């Protein structure tokens, strides 16, 4: 059978003899109406498939469905969230049903159309309300005063819904508005006899049959939801001279940067032997005269006792030692783990050690020199190409801590000496730990 809009349907008899379902048969999509000439004229430089199609002609709204919307929305909301007060819901439904009946009367529908529309909507709200979870007592009371009972004097629970729908699906062209309303009722939650037993998926088949009978709905589904979703057609712009020059310059700059980084890595790798040879010119241990008289230990003066007394806890913990010579006083760290490996970042907790040394140096006059020293293990990275650079960065890090704590930051300077002045042999791990040190040089004041 051919339904409205040219849709071909197939009649399927219900084995139980209860109703007839019309299912859509496969068919080729209907050709879209020809676009006006203005919509087919492409702009220069814009592809045909980038132009939006002409918008479809707007169809009139279904006033019957709009009038039933409050009742159907109420049914859908109650079905989703439940209702704790069925008597109040019944009063709301009765008032909304009266407004729906008045809207149908004002819409100029004939009596049979109004009767079918009212029955579908009333049966939907009754079916949903009477089957809410936990509402057995109030549901029974609703059944005695249901909308179908009030409006039609029937108490069969919406059985005629399926009969009316089957009759209209047999002649869909004459009942498109009512079929759309019945489809909306099914979507809002009407299930009727199929709520607890649905052999063969008859409820879903009824929904599909109602949807397939709506020829205008099928036609709309073949069109784009938003005709102008592609946006406004804009001609393609060619890149200007300035854009091309900027692009070429950026590529050249990136290539030069990669070249510089590559050359730096090559220099670091090839420069290590030369650096090692230069450092080998000086002996690893200080030179000593074979017949030199034993040096007399310099007596501890007031300045040495003052600094040593202030740092007595750190000296007892073997974190620092205080040494002196005729021209300076040196506070040398003796713990090998001050910084993270290959970095100038302090290990957590070491900042407090240098804060104590800075407090001791604050009380002494003169310039303060921070010297960084390293062991003989080679270092090769983009940030620190050798041990000298690493020791200099570590000395600068400690100097920054001192400047932040001294009254006169200008007193502080920093230098990195690498592995040039070891205090122990680099052949053992313990010796390397002693050589990785920081020395704070304070001038003698007495």
C-alpha positions in Angstrom: 0.0 0.0 0.0 1.2 3.5 -0.8 1.0 6.0 2.2 1.2 9.8 2.2 4.3 11.3 0.7 4.8 8.3 -1.6 6.0 6.0 1.3 5.4 2.3 0.5 4.2 0.2 3.5 3.6 -3.5 4.0 0.6 -4.8 5.9 1.6 -7.3 8.7 -1.3 -9.1 10.4 -1.1 -9.6 14.1 -1.2 -13.3 14.9 -3.4 -12.6 17.9 -5.8 -10.7 15.8 -5.5 -7.6 17.9 -4.3 -5.0 15.5 -2.5 -4.5 12.2 1.0 -3.0 11.9 2.2 -1.1 8.8 5.9 -1.3 8.4 7.9 0.8 5.8 9.4 -1.1 2.9 12.8 -0.2 1.4 12.5 2.5 -1.2 14.7 5.0 -2.9 14.9 8.4 -1.3 12.7 11.0 -2.9 14.4 13.5 -5.1 14.9 16.9 -3.4 13.1 19.8 -5.1 15.3 21.7 -7.5 17.2 24.6 -6.0 16.5 28.1 -7.3 19.0 29.5 -9.8 20.6 31.8 -7.2 21.5 28.8 -5.0 23.3 27.1 -7.9 25.5 29.9 -9.0 29.0 29.3 -7.4 31.2 32.2 -6.4 34.6 32.4 -8.1 37.2 30.3 -6.2 34.6 28.4 -4.1 34.0 24.6 -4.7 30.4 23.6 -5.6 30.2 21.2 -2.6 31.1 24.0 -0.2 27.9 25.9 -1.0 24.9 25.3 1.3 21.7 24.0 -0.2 18.6 26.1 -0.3 16.7 25.9 3.0 13.6 23.7 3.0 10.2 25.3 2.9 8.9 25.5 6.5 5.9 23.2 7.2 2.9 24.3 9.4 3.1 23.2 13.0 0.8 20.5 14.2 -1.6 22.5 16.5 -3.0 19.3 17.9 0.4 18.2 19.2 1.1 21.7 20.5 -2.1 21.7 22.5 -1.3 18.3 24.0 2.3 19.2 24.8 1.6 20.2 28.5 -0.2 16.9 29.2 2.4 14.8 27.4 5.3 16.7 29.1 3.6 16.0 32.4 3.4 12.3 31.6 7.0 12.1 30.5 8.3 14.0 33.6 6.3 11.8 36.0 7.5 8.7 34.2 11.1 9.8 34.6 11.1 11.2 38.1 8.0 9.6 39.7 5.4 11.3 41.8 4.9 11.2 45.6 1.5 12.9 45.5 -0.9 11.2 43.0 -4.0 13.2 44.1 -2.2 16.5 43.4 -1.0 15.0 40.0 -4.6 14.0 39.3 -5.9 17.5 39.9 -3.2 18.9 37.6 -4.0 16.4 34.9 -7.7 17.1 35.0 -7.1 20.8 34.6 -4.7 20.3 31.7 -7.1 17.9 30.1 -9.8 20.6 30.2 -7.5 23.1 28.6 -6.6 20.5 25.9 -10.3 19.9 25.2 -10.9 23.6 24.9 -8.0 24.0 22.5 -9.3 21.2 20.3 -12.7 22.9 20.2 -11.2 26.2 19.3 -9.1 24.6 16.6 -12.1 23.7 14.4 -11.6 19.9 14.4 -14.5 17.7 13.8 -16.0 15.7 16.6 -14.4 12.3 15.6 -11.0 13.9 15.4 -11.4 15.5 18.8 -12.6 12.2 20.3 -9.6 10.3 19.0 -7.1 13.0 20.1 -8.7 13.2 23.6 -8.7 9.4 24.0 -5.0 9.1 23.1 -3.8 11.8 25.4 -6.1 10.8 28.3 -5.1 7.2 28.0 -1.4 8.1 28.0 -1.5 10.1 31.3 -3.7 7.3 32.9 -1.3 4.6 31.8 1.8 6.3 33.1 0.2 7.4 36.5 -1.3 4.0 37.3 2.0 2.2 36.8 4.3 4.3 38.9 6.4 2.3 41.3 5.2 2.2 44.9 1.7 3.7 44.1 -0.5 0.7 44.3 -3.2 2.3 46.6 -3.3 5.7 44.9 -3.0 4.0 41.5 -6.2 2.0 42.2 -8.0 5.3 43.2 -6.7 6.9 40.0 -8.2 4.0 38.0 -11.6 4.7 39.5 -11.4 8.3 38.5 -9.1 8.2 35.5 -9.3 10.7 32.6 -10.6 8.0 30.3 -13.4 7.1 32.8 -14.3 10.8 33.2 -14.2 11.6 29.5 -15.5 8.4 27.9 -17.0 6.3 30.6 -14.6 3.4 29.9 -12.4 1.5 32.3 -10.6 -0.8 29.9 -7.2 0.9 30.4 -6.6 2.4 27.0 -7.3 -0.7 24.9 -9.0 1.2 22.2 -5.7 3.2 21.6 -4.3 0.4 19.5 -7.6 -0.1 17.6 -7.7 3.6 16.7 -4.1 3.7 15.7 -4.5 0.7 13.4 -7.5 2.3 11.7 -5.6 5.5 11.0 -2.5 3.7 9.8 -4.7 2.0 7.2 -5.5 5.5 5.8 -2.5 7.6 6.8 -3.1 10.4 4.3 -6.4 11.3 6.1 -5.0 11.3 9.6 -1.5 12.6 9.5 -2.0 15.1 12.4 -3.6 12.4 14.6 -0.9 9.8 13.8 1.8 12.3 14.8 -0.1 12.9 18.1 -0.3 9.1 18.7 3.4 8.8 18.0 4.0 11.5 20.5 1.9 9.6 23.1 4.0 6.5 22.5 7.2 8.6 23.0 5.8 10.1 26.2 5.4 6.6 27.8 2.1 5.0 26.7 2.6 1.2 26.6 -0.9 -0.2 27.4 -1.1 -4.0 27.1 2.6 -4.2 26.1 3.9 -2.8 29.4 4.4 -6.2 31.1 4.4 -8.5 28.0 5.6 -7.5 24.6 5.8 -10.6 22.4 7.8 -9.9 19.2 8.5 -6.3 20.0 5.0 -5.1 19.0 5.3 -1.8 20.9 8.4 -0.8 18.9 6.8 -2.0 15.7 3.8 0.3 16.4 6.2 3.2 17.0 8.0 2.5 13.7 4.8 2.2 11.8 3.5 5.5 13.1 6.8 7.2 12.3 6.9 5.7 8.8 3.4 7.0 8.0 4.4 10.6 8.6 5.6 11.4 5.1 6.6 15.0 5.9 8.8 13.7 8.8 10.6 11.3 6.5 11.1 14.2 4.0 12.7 16.4 6.6 15.0 13.6 7.8 16.5 13.5 4.3 17.5 17.2 4.6 20.2 18.7 6.6 19.2 19.8 10.1 20.8 23.2 9.7 20.9 24.1 6.0 23.7 26.7 6.5 25.9 24.6 8.7 28.9 25.1 6.4 28.9 28.8 7.1 29.2 31.6 4.6 31.2 30.8 1.4 34.4 32.8 1.3 36.7 32.8 -1.7 40.1 31.2 -1.2 42.8 33.8 -0.6 46.2 33.4 -2.0 49.1 33.9 0.3 50.6 37.4 -0.1 54.3 38.3 -0.5 54.7 39.2 3.1 53.3 35.9 4.3 55.6 34.0 2.0 58.7 36.0 3.1 57.7 35.4 6.7 57.3 31.7 6.2 60.7 31.4 4.4 62.4 33.4 7.1 60.9 31.2 9.8 62.1 28.1 8.1 65.6 29.5 7.7 65.7 30.6 11.3 64.7 27.1 12.4 67.4 25.5 10.2 70.0 27.8 11.7 69.0 27.0 15.2 69.3 23.3 14.5 72.7 23.9 13.0 73.9 25.8 16.0 72.7 23.2 18.4 74.4 20.5 16.3 77.7 22.3 16.2 77.5 22.9 19.9 77.1 19.2 20.6 80.0 18.4 18.3 82.2 21.0 20.0 81.3 19.6 23.4 82.3 16.1 22.3 85.5 17.0 20.5 86.6 19.5 23.1 86.7 17.1 26.0 90.2 15.7 25.2 91.6 19.2 24.9 90.1 20.3 28.2 91.5 17.2 29.9 95.0 17.8 28.4 94.9 21.4 29.7 93.9 20.4 33.2 96.6 17.7 33.1 99.3 20.5 32.9 98.7 21.1 36.6 99.4 18.1 38.9 96.4 16.6 40.7 98.1 17.1 44.1 99.7 20.3 45.3 103.5 20.6 44.8 105.6 20.1 47.9 109.3 20.8 48.6 111.1 17.7 49.5 113.1 19.5 52.1 110.6 22.0 53.3 110.5 22.6 57.0 107.3 21.5 58.6 104.8 24.2 58.5 103.6 25.6 61.8 99.9 25.5 62.3 98.6 29.0 62.4 97.2 29.7 65.8 93.4 30.1 65.9 92.7 33.8 66.2 89.6 35.5 67.4 88.0 35.6 63.9 88.5 31.8 63.4 87.1 31.1 66.9 84.2 33.3 66.2 83.2 31.7 62.9 84.0 28.2 64.2 82.0 28.7 67.3 79.0 29.9 65.3 79.2 26.9 63.0 79.9 24.4 65.8 76.8 22.3 65.2 77.6 22.0 61.5 81.2 21.2 62.3 80.2 18.5 64.8 77.8 17.0 62.1 80.7 16.8 59.7 79.0 19.2 57.2 81.7 21.9 57.1 85.3 22.6 58.3 86.8 26.0 59.0 90.3 26.5 57.7 92.6 29.6 57.6 95.7 30.8 56.0 97.6 34.1 56.4 95.2 36.0 54.1 91.8 34.3 54.4 89.4 32.2 56.3 87.7 29.3 54.4 84.5 27.6 55.2 84.6 24.4 53.2 81.7 21.9 52.8 82.6 18.3 53.4 79.3 16.6 52.4 79.5 15.4 48.8 75.8 15.6 48.1 74.9 19.3 47.8 73.4 19.5 44.4 71.4 17.1 42.1 73.6 15.1 39.8 74.7 17.1 36.7 72.6 20.1 37.9 73.0 23.4 39.9 69.7 22.6 41.8 70.3 22.1 45.5 69.3 18.9 47.2 66.4 19.5 49.6 67.7 20.6 53.1 71.0 22.0 51.9 69.7 25.6 51.6 69.5 25.7 55.4 73.2 24.8 55.6 74.2 27.7 53.4 71.9 30.0 55.3 73.8 29.3 58.5 77.2 30.0 56.7 75.8 33.2 55.4 74.7 34.2 58.9 78.3 33.6 60.1 79.8 35.6 57.2 77.4 38.5 57.8 79.3 39.3 61.0 82.7 39.4 59.3 83.8 42.5 57.3 85.2 42.4 53.7 84.3 40.8 50.4 83.0 37.2 50.3 84.1 34.9 47.5 82.1 31.7 46.7 84.2 29.0 44.9 82.6 26.0 43.2 84.7 22.8 42.8 84.0 19.5 41.0 85.4 16.0 40.7 87.1 14.7 37.6 84.1 12.9 36.1 83.4 14.6 32.7 80.2 16.4 32.2 78.7 17.0 28.7 75.4 18.7 28.2 74.0 21.7 26.4 73.6 23.5 29.7 76.9 22.5 31.2 79.5 21.6 28.6 82.2 20.9 31.2 83.0 20.7 34.9 84.1 24.3 35.0 80.7 25.5 33.8 78.9 23.3 36.2 81.0 24.4 39.2 80.5 28.1 38.2 76.7 27.6 38.0 76.7 26.0 41.5 78.8 28.8 42.9 76.3 31.3 41.4 73.4 29.5 43.0 75.0 29.6 46.5 76.0 33.3 45.9 72.4 34.1 45.2 71.4 32.7 48.5 74.1 34.7 50.3 73.0 38.0 48.5 69.5 37.4 49.6 70.6 37.2 53.3 73.4 39.7 53.6 72.9 43.4 54.3 75.2 44.3 51.5 74.8 42.0 48.5 77.6 43.6 46.6 80.1 41.9 48.9 79.5 38.5 47.3 81.2 37.2 44.1 81.3 33.7 42.6 83.8 31.6 40.6 83.9 28.1 39.2 87.2 26.2 39.3 86.0 22.8 38.1 88.4 19.9 39.0 91.6 22.1 39.1 92.0 22.2 42.9 91.2 18.8 44.4 91.6 18.2 48.1 91.5 14.4 47.8 92.2 11.7 45.2 89.6 11.3 42.5 90.4 7.6 42.3 87.9 6.7 45.0 84.2 7.6 45.5 85.0 9.1 48.9 87.7 11.3 47.4 85.3 12.5 44.6 82.7 13.3 47.2 85.2 15.6 49.0 86.2 17.3 45.8 82.6 18.2 45.0 82.5 21.1 47.3 81.8 24.8 47.8 84.2 27.0 49.7 83.3 30.4 51.2 86.4 32.6 51.3 86.3 35.4 53.9 89.3 37.8 54.2 91.2 37.9 57.4 90.3 40.8 59.6 92.9 40.3 62.4 
